[in-house]
Amino acid sequence: MRRSYQYRKLERHSRKPEQLLLVPMIDIFTVLVTFLLMTAVFSRTVILQLNLPASQTEFKEPPPGLQLEVMVRKDQLMVADRNTGPLHAVPNTPQGYDYEGLTEYLKFVKTKFPEKTDASILLEPQTPYDTLVQVMDRVRVFESGAGANLVQAELFPDISIGDAPAAEEAAAPAAAPGDAAPPAPGAPPGPTPAPAGGAHS
């Protein structure tokens, strides 16, 4: 009995420390990573067919060489071409700015210029920051679908920001210095301008 005890004691001292087996752990992680990759949902931008509004809605055709501008005014959102002027006005609703109406017209413009990606947003003074964010979102992308099927399609993601011109300037080009409107038929001629340096007595 004593000998057996000494033998077991010697066996414990000579036993090698246990080693951690990494192979099963690597197998588990390999299966886990494969499962996560297969079930992951990635955010993606897809190209969708644009559904245009009903035919009774009249949209002005954008001109060739379009330089797209979206003006944010107090009473409306105005889509314009930098070279030719206003294209489409989106008046405010009782709830505020009509962002859906803006999206519909920009979708129409995108069908005419599918390769165009740049646009300018011009703001009047004192425009709220939240309004700027909402307009930027509507100019960049539009959403289609609902729930798990909700996807985003690209409109004009390259955006620059500036100041909107005065309403009078946007409505009509400014007259050149020295130009005067022709008198109406039958109207008396206007006063003769004084010579430079003032009149002499």
Rosetta constraint file for C-alpha pairs under 8 A:
AtomPair CA 1 CA 5 HARMONIC 6.42 0.50
AtomPair CA 2 CA 6 HARMONIC 6.39 0.50
AtomPair CA 3 CA 7 HARMONIC 6.14 0.50
AtomPair CA 4 CA 8 HARMONIC 6.31 0.50
AtomPair CA 5 CA 9 HARMONIC 6.21 0.50
AtomPair CA 6 CA 10 HARMONIC 6.12 0.50
AtomPair CA 7 CA 11 HARMONIC 6.13 0.50
AtomPair CA 8 CA 12 HARMONIC 6.25 0.50
AtomPair CA 9 CA 13 HARMONIC 6.49 0.50
AtomPair CA 10 CA 14 HARMONIC 6.26 0.50
AtomPair CA 11 CA 15 HARMONIC 6.09 0.50
AtomPair CA 21 CA 25 HARMONIC 7.60 0.50
AtomPair CA 22 CA 26 HARMONIC 6.16 0.50
AtomPair CA 23 CA 27 HARMONIC 6.31 0.50
AtomPair CA 24 CA 28 HARMONIC 6.30 0.50
AtomPair CA 25 CA 29 HARMONIC 6.32 0.50
AtomPair CA 26 CA 30 HARMONIC 6.10 0.50
AtomPair CA 27 CA 31 HARMONIC 6.39 0.50
AtomPair CA 28 CA 32 HARMONIC 6.17 0.50
AtomPair CA 29 CA 33 HARMONIC 6.01 0.50
AtomPair CA 30 CA 34 HARMONIC 6.25 0.50
AtomPair CA 31 CA 35 HARMONIC 6.19 0.50
AtomPair CA 32 CA 36 HARMONIC 6.25 0.50
AtomPair CA 33 CA 37 HARMONIC 6.18 0.50
AtomPair CA 34 CA 38 HARMONIC 6.24 0.50
AtomPair CA 35 CA 39 HARMONIC 6.29 0.50
AtomPair CA 36 CA 40 HARMONIC 5.82 0.50
AtomPair CA 44 CA 151 HARMONIC 7.76 0.50
AtomPair CA 44 CA 152 HARMONIC 7.92 0.50
AtomPair CA 45 CA 151 HARMONIC 6.95 0.50
AtomPair CA 45 CA 152 HARMONIC 5.68 0.50
AtomPair CA 45 CA 153 HARMONIC 5.97 0.50
AtomPair CA 45 CA 154 HARMONIC 7.33 0.50
AtomPair CA 46 CA 151 HARMONIC 7.09 0.50
AtomPair CA 46 CA 152 HARMONIC 6.60 0.50
AtomPair CA 46 CA 153 HARMONIC 5.67 0.50
AtomPair CA 46 CA 154 HARMONIC 7.89 0.50
AtomPair CA 47 CA 153 HARMONIC 5.63 0.50
AtomPair CA 47 CA 154 HARMONIC 7.36 0.50
AtomPair CA 48 CA 153 HARMONIC 6.33 0.50
AtomPair CA 50 CA 107 HARMONIC 6.69 0.50
AtomPair CA 50 CA 111 HARMONIC 7.55 0.50
AtomPair CA 52 CA 104 HARMONIC 6.97 0.50
AtomPair CA 52 CA 107 HARMONIC 7.27 0.50
AtomPair CA 52 CA 108 HARMONIC 6.53 0.50
AtomPair CA 53 CA 57 HARMONIC 6.67 0.50
AtomPair CA 53 CA 104 HARMONIC 6.96 0.50
AtomPair CA 59 CA 88 HARMONIC 6.99 0.50
AtomPair CA 59 CA 105 HARMONIC 7.38 0.50
AtomPair CA 60 CA 87 HARMONIC 5.85 0.50
AtomPair CA 60 CA 88 HARMONIC 6.64 0.50
AtomPair CA 61 CA 87 HARMONIC 7.65 0.50
AtomPair CA 62 CA 66 HARMONIC 6.65 0.50
AtomPair CA 62 CA 81 HARMONIC 7.67 0.50
AtomPair CA 62 CA 87 HARMONIC 6.90 0.50
AtomPair CA 62 CA 109 HARMONIC 6.84 0.50
AtomPair CA 62 CA 112 HARMONIC 7.68 0.50
AtomPair CA 63 CA 81 HARMONIC 7.81 0.50
AtomPair CA 63 CA 84 HARMONIC 7.83 0.50
AtomPair CA 66 CA 81 HARMONIC 5.93 0.50
AtomPair CA 66 CA 82 HARMONIC 7.61 0.50
AtomPair CA 66 CA 83 HARMONIC 7.78 0.50
AtomPair CA 67 CA 81 HARMONIC 5.17 0.50
AtomPair CA 67 CA 82 HARMONIC 5.30 0.50
AtomPair CA 67 CA 83 HARMONIC 6.99 0.50
AtomPair CA 67 CA 119 HARMONIC 7.18 0.50
AtomPair CA 68 CA 79 HARMONIC 7.34 0.50
AtomPair CA 68 CA 80 HARMONIC 6.14 0.50
AtomPair CA 68 CA 81 HARMONIC 5.10 0.50
AtomPair CA 68 CA 82 HARMONIC 6.60 0.50
AtomPair CA 68 CA 118 HARMONIC 7.40 0.50
AtomPair CA 68 CA 119 HARMONIC 5.02 0.50
AtomPair CA 68 CA 120 HARMONIC 6.33 0.50
AtomPair CA 69 CA 79 HARMONIC 5.80 0.50
AtomPair CA 69 CA 80 HARMONIC 5.12 0.50
AtomPair CA 69 CA 81 HARMONIC 5.91 0.50
AtomPair CA 69 CA 82 HARMONIC 6.53 0.50
AtomPair CA 69 CA 119 HARMONIC 5.77 0.50
AtomPair CA 69 CA 120 HARMONIC 4.68 0.50
AtomPair CA 69 CA 121 HARMONIC 5.83 0.50
AtomPair CA 69 CA 122 HARMONIC 7.02 0.50
AtomPair CA 70 CA 77 HARMONIC 6.96 0.50
AtomPair CA 70 CA 78 HARMONIC 5.64 0.50
AtomPair CA 70 CA 79 HARMONIC 4.58 0.50
AtomPair CA 70 CA 80 HARMONIC 6.29 0.50
AtomPair CA 70 CA 119 HARMONIC 7.57 0.50
AtomPair CA 70 CA 120 HARMONIC 6.18 0.50
AtomPair CA 70 CA 121 HARMONIC 4.81 0.50
AtomPair CA 70 CA 122 HARMONIC 6.08 0.50
AtomPair CA 71 CA 77 HARMONIC 5.80 0.50
AtomPair CA 71 CA 78 HARMONIC 4.91 0.50
AtomPair CA 71 CA 79 HARMONIC 6.31 0.50
AtomPair CA 71 CA 80 HARMONIC 7.58 0.50
AtomPair CA 71 CA 121 HARMONIC 5.91 0.50
AtomPair CA 71 CA 122 HARMONIC 4.66 0.50
AtomPair CA 71 CA 123 HARMONIC 5.99 0.50
AtomPair CA 71 CA 124 HARMONIC 7.87 0.50
AtomPair CA 71 CA 164 HARMONIC 6.08 0.50
AtomPair CA 72 CA 76 HARMONIC 6.71 0.50
AtomPair CA 72 CA 77 HARMONIC 4.98 0.50
AtomPair CA 72 CA 78 HARMONIC 6.56 0.50
AtomPair CA 72 CA 121 HARMONIC 7.43 0.50
AtomPair CA 72 CA 122 HARMONIC 6.18 0.50
AtomPair CA 72 CA 123 HARMONIC 5.04 0.50
AtomPair CA 72 CA 124 HARMONIC 6.31 0.50
AtomPair CA 72 CA 127 HARMONIC 7.78 0.50
AtomPair CA 72 CA 164 HARMONIC 7.38 0.50
AtomPair CA 73 CA 77 HARMONIC 5.93 0.50
AtomPair CA 73 CA 78 HARMONIC 7.49 0.50
AtomPair CA 73 CA 123 HARMONIC 6.90 0.50
AtomPair CA 73 CA 124 HARMONIC 5.85 0.50
AtomPair CA 74 CA 124 HARMONIC 7.65 0.50
AtomPair CA 74 CA 127 HARMONIC 7.89 0.50
AtomPair CA 75 CA 91 HARMONIC 6.32 0.50
AtomPair CA 75 CA 92 HARMONIC 5.67 0.50
AtomPair CA 75 CA 97 HARMONIC 7.89 0.50
AtomPair CA 76 CA 89 HARMONIC 6.77 0.50
AtomPair CA 76 CA 90 HARMONIC 5.51 0.50
AtomPair CA 76 CA 91 HARMONIC 4.26 0.50
AtomPair CA 76 CA 92 HARMONIC 5.09 0.50
AtomPair CA 76 CA 97 HARMONIC 6.67 0.50
AtomPair CA 76 CA 98 HARMONIC 7.99 0.50
AtomPair CA 77 CA 89 HARMONIC 5.98 0.50
AtomPair CA 77 CA 90 HARMONIC 5.00 0.50
AtomPair CA 77 CA 91 HARMONIC 6.40 0.50
AtomPair CA 77 CA 92 HARMONIC 7.57 0.50
AtomPair CA 77 CA 97 HARMONIC 7.23 0.50
AtomPair CA 77 CA 98 HARMONIC 7.76 0.50
AtomPair CA 77 CA 102 HARMONIC 7.29 0.50
AtomPair CA 78 CA 86 HARMONIC 6.91 0.50
AtomPair CA 78 CA 87 HARMONIC 7.65 0.50
AtomPair CA 78 CA 88 HARMONIC 6.03 0.50
AtomPair CA 78 CA 89 HARMONIC 4.53 0.50
AtomPair CA 78 CA 90 HARMONIC 6.10 0.50
AtomPair CA 79 CA 86 HARMONIC 6.11 0.50
AtomPair CA 79 CA 87 HARMONIC 5.63 0.50
AtomPair CA 79 CA 88 HARMONIC 5.18 0.50
AtomPair CA 79 CA 89 HARMONIC 6.24 0.50
AtomPair CA 80 CA 84 HARMONIC 7.75 0.50
AtomPair CA 80 CA 85 HARMONIC 5.38 0.50
AtomPair CA 80 CA 86 HARMONIC 3.99 0.50
AtomPair CA 80 CA 87 HARMONIC 4.78 0.50
AtomPair CA 80 CA 88 HARMONIC 6.76 0.50
AtomPair CA 81 CA 85 HARMONIC 5.10 0.50
AtomPair CA 81 CA 86 HARMONIC 6.17 0.50
AtomPair CA 81 CA 87 HARMONIC 6.71 0.50
AtomPair CA 85 CA 170 HARMONIC 6.89 0.50
AtomPair CA 85 CA 171 HARMONIC 7.70 0.50
AtomPair CA 86 CA 170 HARMONIC 7.43 0.50
AtomPair CA 86 CA 171 HARMONIC 7.64 0.50
AtomPair CA 88 CA 105 HARMONIC 7.73 0.50
AtomPair CA 90 CA 98 HARMONIC 6.57 0.50
AtomPair CA 90 CA 101 HARMONIC 6.26 0.50
AtomPair CA 90 CA 102 HARMONIC 6.38 0.50
AtomPair CA 91 CA 97 HARMONIC 7.29 0.50
AtomPair CA 91 CA 98 HARMONIC 6.88 0.50
AtomPair CA 92 CA 96 HARMONIC 5.36 0.50
AtomPair CA 92 CA 97 HARMONIC 4.64 0.50
AtomPair CA 92 CA 98 HARMONIC 5.55 0.50
AtomPair CA 93 CA 97 HARMONIC 6.11 0.50
AtomPair CA 93 CA 98 HARMONIC 6.01 0.50
AtomPair CA 98 CA 102 HARMONIC 6.58 0.50
AtomPair CA 99 CA 103 HARMONIC 6.23 0.50
AtomPair CA 99 CA 134 HARMONIC 7.77 0.50
AtomPair CA 99 CA 135 HARMONIC 7.18 0.50
AtomPair CA 99 CA 138 HARMONIC 6.99 0.50
AtomPair CA 100 CA 104 HARMONIC 6.27 0.50
AtomPair CA 101 CA 105 HARMONIC 6.50 0.50
AtomPair CA 102 CA 106 HARMONIC 6.24 0.50
AtomPair CA 102 CA 138 HARMONIC 7.42 0.50
AtomPair CA 103 CA 107 HARMONIC 6.10 0.50
AtomPair CA 103 CA 138 HARMONIC 5.94 0.50
AtomPair CA 103 CA 139 HARMONIC 7.16 0.50
AtomPair CA 103 CA 142 HARMONIC 7.03 0.50
AtomPair CA 104 CA 108 HARMONIC 6.43 0.50
AtomPair CA 105 CA 109 HARMONIC 6.29 0.50
AtomPair CA 106 CA 110 HARMONIC 6.09 0.50
AtomPair CA 106 CA 139 HARMONIC 7.20 0.50
AtomPair CA 106 CA 155 HARMONIC 7.35 0.50
AtomPair CA 107 CA 111 HARMONIC 6.47 0.50
AtomPair CA 107 CA 155 HARMONIC 7.08 0.50
AtomPair CA 108 CA 112 HARMONIC 6.83 0.50
AtomPair CA 109 CA 113 HARMONIC 6.25 0.50
AtomPair CA 110 CA 114 HARMONIC 5.11 0.50
AtomPair CA 110 CA 116 HARMONIC 7.49 0.50
AtomPair CA 110 CA 155 HARMONIC 6.44 0.50
AtomPair CA 116 CA 156 HARMONIC 6.95 0.50
AtomPair CA 117 CA 155 HARMONIC 6.79 0.50
AtomPair CA 117 CA 156 HARMONIC 4.26 0.50
AtomPair CA 117 CA 157 HARMONIC 5.77 0.50
AtomPair CA 117 CA 158 HARMONIC 5.68 0.50
AtomPair CA 118 CA 156 HARMONIC 5.32 0.50
AtomPair CA 118 CA 157 HARMONIC 6.40 0.50
AtomPair CA 118 CA 158 HARMONIC 4.43 0.50
AtomPair CA 118 CA 159 HARMONIC 5.76 0.50
AtomPair CA 118 CA 160 HARMONIC 7.91 0.50
AtomPair CA 119 CA 139 HARMONIC 7.85 0.50
AtomPair CA 119 CA 156 HARMONIC 6.14 0.50
AtomPair CA 119 CA 157 HARMONIC 7.74 0.50
AtomPair CA 119 CA 158 HARMONIC 6.32 0.50
AtomPair CA 119 CA 159 HARMONIC 5.11 0.50
AtomPair CA 119 CA 160 HARMONIC 6.51 0.50
AtomPair CA 120 CA 159 HARMONIC 5.59 0.50
AtomPair CA 120 CA 160 HARMONIC 4.76 0.50
AtomPair CA 120 CA 161 HARMONIC 5.68 0.50
AtomPair CA 120 CA 162 HARMONIC 7.26 0.50
AtomPair CA 121 CA 136 HARMONIC 7.67 0.50
AtomPair CA 121 CA 159 HARMONIC 7.10 0.50
AtomPair CA 121 CA 160 HARMONIC 6.24 0.50
AtomPair CA 121 CA 161 HARMONIC 4.87 0.50
AtomPair CA 121 CA 162 HARMONIC 6.29 0.50
AtomPair CA 122 CA 161 HARMONIC 5.87 0.50
AtomPair CA 122 CA 162 HARMONIC 4.73 0.50
AtomPair CA 122 CA 163 HARMONIC 4.83 0.50
AtomPair CA 122 CA 164 HARMONIC 4.39 0.50
AtomPair CA 122 CA 165 HARMONIC 7.95 0.50
AtomPair CA 123 CA 127 HARMONIC 6.46 0.50
AtomPair CA 123 CA 132 HARMONIC 7.99 0.50
AtomPair CA 123 CA 161 HARMONIC 7.70 0.50
AtomPair CA 123 CA 162 HARMONIC 6.36 0.50
AtomPair CA 123 CA 163 HARMONIC 4.92 0.50
AtomPair CA 123 CA 164 HARMONIC 4.81 0.50
AtomPair CA 124 CA 163 HARMONIC 6.14 0.50
AtomPair CA 124 CA 164 HARMONIC 5.23 0.50
AtomPair CA 124 CA 165 HARMONIC 7.72 0.50
AtomPair CA 125 CA 163 HARMONIC 7.67 0.50
AtomPair CA 127 CA 131 HARMONIC 6.93 0.50
AtomPair CA 127 CA 132 HARMONIC 7.36 0.50
AtomPair CA 128 CA 132 HARMONIC 6.69 0.50
AtomPair CA 129 CA 133 HARMONIC 6.39 0.50
AtomPair CA 130 CA 134 HARMONIC 6.22 0.50
AtomPair CA 131 CA 135 HARMONIC 6.16 0.50
AtomPair CA 132 CA 136 HARMONIC 6.09 0.50
AtomPair CA 133 CA 137 HARMONIC 6.18 0.50
AtomPair CA 134 CA 138 HARMONIC 6.35 0.50
AtomPair CA 135 CA 139 HARMONIC 6.15 0.50
AtomPair CA 136 CA 140 HARMONIC 6.07 0.50
AtomPair CA 136 CA 159 HARMONIC 7.64 0.50
AtomPair CA 137 CA 141 HARMONIC 6.25 0.50
AtomPair CA 137 CA 142 HARMONIC 7.88 0.50
AtomPair CA 138 CA 142 HARMONIC 6.20 0.50
AtomPair CA 139 CA 155 HARMONIC 6.32 0.50
AtomPair CA 139 CA 156 HARMONIC 5.76 0.50
AtomPair CA 139 CA 157 HARMONIC 7.04 0.50
AtomPair CA 140 CA 154 HARMONIC 6.27 0.50
AtomPair CA 140 CA 155 HARMONIC 5.22 0.50
AtomPair CA 140 CA 156 HARMONIC 4.76 0.50
AtomPair CA 140 CA 157 HARMONIC 4.23 0.50
AtomPair CA 140 CA 158 HARMONIC 7.50 0.50
AtomPair CA 140 CA 159 HARMONIC 7.70 0.50
AtomPair CA 141 CA 152 HARMONIC 6.28 0.50
AtomPair CA 141 CA 153 HARMONIC 5.50 0.50
AtomPair CA 141 CA 154 HARMONIC 4.51 0.50
AtomPair CA 141 CA 155 HARMONIC 4.95 0.50
AtomPair CA 141 CA 156 HARMONIC 6.99 0.50
AtomPair CA 141 CA 157 HARMONIC 7.07 0.50
AtomPair CA 142 CA 152 HARMONIC 5.67 0.50
AtomPair CA 142 CA 153 HARMONIC 5.54 0.50
AtomPair CA 142 CA 154 HARMONIC 6.69 0.50
AtomPair CA 142 CA 155 HARMONIC 7.03 0.50
AtomPair CA 143 CA 150 HARMONIC 6.73 0.50
AtomPair CA 143 CA 151 HARMONIC 5.72 0.50
AtomPair CA 143 CA 152 HARMONIC 4.52 0.50
AtomPair CA 143 CA 153 HARMONIC 6.38 0.50
AtomPair CA 144 CA 150 HARMONIC 5.71 0.50
AtomPair CA 144 CA 151 HARMONIC 5.58 0.50
AtomPair CA 144 CA 152 HARMONIC 6.35 0.50
AtomPair CA 144 CA 153 HARMONIC 7.72 0.50
AtomPair CA 145 CA 149 HARMONIC 5.46 0.50
AtomPair CA 145 CA 150 HARMONIC 4.42 0.50
AtomPair CA 145 CA 151 HARMONIC 6.44 0.50
AtomPair CA 146 CA 150 HARMONIC 4.57 0.50
AtomPair CA 165 CA 169 HARMONIC 6.24 0.50
AtomPair CA 165 CA 170 HARMONIC 6.27 0.50
AtomPair CA 166 CA 170 HARMONIC 6.37 0.50
AtomPair CA 167 CA 171 HARMONIC 6.20 0.50
AtomPair CA 168 CA 172 HARMONIC 6.41 0.50
AtomPair CA 169 CA 173 HARMONIC 5.91 0.50
AtomPair CA 169 CA 174 HARMONIC 6.31 0.50
AtomPair CA 175 CA 179 HARMONIC 6.43 0.50
AtomPair CA 183 CA 187 HARMONIC 6.41 0.50
AtomPair CA 183 CA 189 HARMONIC 7.14 0.50
AtomPair CA 183 CA 190 HARMONIC 8.00 0.50
AtomPair CA 194 CA 198 HARMONIC 6.35 0.50
AtomPair CA 194 CA 199 HARMONIC 6.48 0.50
AtomPair CA 195 CA 199 HARMONIC 6.81 0.50
